[in-house]
Structures are given as C-alpha cells and as structure tokens.
C-alpha cells in the first residue's frame, strides 16, 4: 500500500493543528500539571456557582484556584480547598467570600485581607467565610415584600 506525498503532508498538517489547538486550550484555561502554591481550607454554607478550577482573587487579581470541594456530612457545609500562589501571603485574620462578577456574570472566590502581622501557613483554615447569596431568593423576597 503506497501513500502519496500529499496525503502524508495533509495528515501531518492536521496533526500539527490539533496539537497547537490543544496547547492553546491548556494555556488559555490556566490548567497546570503541577501546582505552585500552598493550600488553605474554608467551610461555606453555600458554594453556588463555584467549582474546582474557579479563580481565587485578591483585590481583583487572580492569586489562586479552588482545588477541592466536598460536602461535610456532619455539618452540611461545603468544605473547600484553595491553592494560593507561593509569592502571596494572606494575613491570618482575612475573610474569604463568594463574590459575583455582576448580575449575569459568574461567581468567584474573593479574599478580603485583614490587618494581622501573621500569615496563614500551608493547611490552615480560614474561619471567616461568607457563602454565595442567591439573587433569585433576594428577588423573591423583594417581590413578596418579606423582610420589611
């Protein structure tokens, strides 16, 4: 069975395009094979709109990623693990909040830094948490006149 030069060149071109697209997809999504950073944990009442891979931001700048989510069967809270870049130190009185990018935007994790001179270390837990606020439930309360 013989192959023409054209078939081999076209096949090589398609393979090169597929590899280039795969590399672009990996780089644009921020996927990393190894994680440079340290892990912190937090427990939220609600993680609506948050999943593994969601950005963790400080002052609007990405400083980490959500790397683990699990339901605590005893407390019925979402136990979350975030990985923070090694070059970022978070004061140990900081809060972690589920924030929204806007009315139609997605949610992300925001760290509100405290003023402590001491910093979180690998494996520490952020105790000051605020879960996601459901816009639908807020609108329903507003429409029904509850909470006045």
N, C-alpha and C positions, 0 to 999 in steps of 0.2 A: 504494500500500500504506500503510495507516494503522496506527499503533501506539497502543494505549490507554495512558493515563497510568499505569495500574497496571503494565503490562509495563515501561515505562521506569523507574519507581521501583524495582521489584524487581531489574531489571538493574543499576541504579546501586548498590543495596544490596549485591548480590553482589560487584560490582567493589570497592566500598569495603571489604568484609570480607576479600576476597582480598589487597588491598594492606596492610591492617592486619596480617593474618597473616604476610605476607612480611616486613614491617618488624619484627615481633616475633621471627621466626625469625632474622633477621640480627643483631639486637641480643643475643638470648639465647645465640647461639653465639660471640659475640665477634668475628665477621667484621669486618674493616676493609678499606676500599678503599685506604687509604694506610697505610704502616707508619711509626709514630713510634718510632724506636729505632736501635740500631746492631747490626750483625751480627758474631757470633763463630762460629768453626768448631771442630769437635771430631771426632775419629775414634774410633768404637766397635767393639769386637769383635762385639757383638750389640745390635740395637735392637728386640728382641722386644717387641711391644705399643706401639711408638712410631710415629707417622705425622706427616705435615705437619699442623700445627694443634694438636699436643699442647702442653699447658701446660709452661712452664719456671718452676719455683718456687724461691724463696729463703726459707728459714725457714717454708715452708708457704704463702707468699704468691706469687701469680702475678706474675712480673716480665717475662715474655716468652713467646715462642711458637717452636716448631720451624717453620722456614720452608723448609727444603730437606733432602732426603735423597738420597744417591747412593751406589752401590756402587763402591768403588775397585777396579778390575780388577787392579791390581798387588799390592796388599796384602790384598785380600779383606776389607776393613773397611768399615763404613758411615760415609762422610763426611757429616757433619751440619752444617747451618747453623741457628743460633738467633738470633732478633732479641730484644734486650733493650731495655726502656724507656730513654729518654734520661736520665731522672732517677735511674737506678740505676747505680752504679759498682761493678764487680766487681774485687776485688784480683787481681793477675796471678799469684798462687800458688794460686788456687782450684781445686777439683776439680769435675767435672761427672759425675753419676751417674744411671743409670736406676733409679728407685725404684718401689715398688709401693704402691698405696693400701691394700692388705690382701690377704688370701688370695683373695678373689673379686673384688677391685677391679681397675681398670686400672692401667697404668703411666704415669709422667710423668717429666720430666727435673728433677732436683734439683741446684742449685748449692750446694756446700759452700764457703763463703767462707774464704779464707786470711787471713793477717795482714799481708801486704805493704802498704807505704805507696804502692805504684804500682798503677795500674789498667789493665785491658785497654782497648785502643782499637779503633775500627772495623776489622774484618778480621783481628784477632788470632786465634790458635788456642789453645784450651785443651788443654794436653797431658796433664793428669792426668784420665783418664777411667776409668769403670768401667761395663761393659756390663750388660745385663739378666741376671739369674740365673733360670734356668728352674726353676720349682717342681716340674715333673714329673721332671726329671732328678735333683733333690735327693731327691725321694721314692723314686725308683727306687734310688738309691744307698743310702738308708736301709734300704729293704726287703731289698735284696740283701746288705747287710752290708759293702759296699765302703767303703773309706776309714777302716777301723778301725786 
